Amino acid sequence: MNTRKQIWSQFLGEPPLDSQFSLWLAMHSESTVRHGILKTAEKNMAMGGAMTADHKLRFASKVMNTSTAQRYGDKGANSPTAKTGSCEI
């Protein structure tokens, strides 16, 4: 988690709470979380650094959710099968 927080801090300023990173890592692969952070940094730079903290958080989450959905054939990031490939009920 520290690596992702360092990347966020370096490019986006004050990082979200640890609980947000824990949630992202529970829902997405490490590479997807990193991708979401870097895409957010790109957008923030394109906007001249004008993204609010809330906008950064929401945009990063959207990028991660979209990436995970595409990776798992559009099952959706919140699907119980998204990370495991199966669902036992």
ABEGO torsion letter per residue (X at the ends): XAAAAAAAAAAAEBBBBAAAAAAAAAABBAAAAAAAAAAAAAAAAAAGGABBAAAAAAAAAAAAAAAAAAAAGGAEAABAAAAAGBBBX
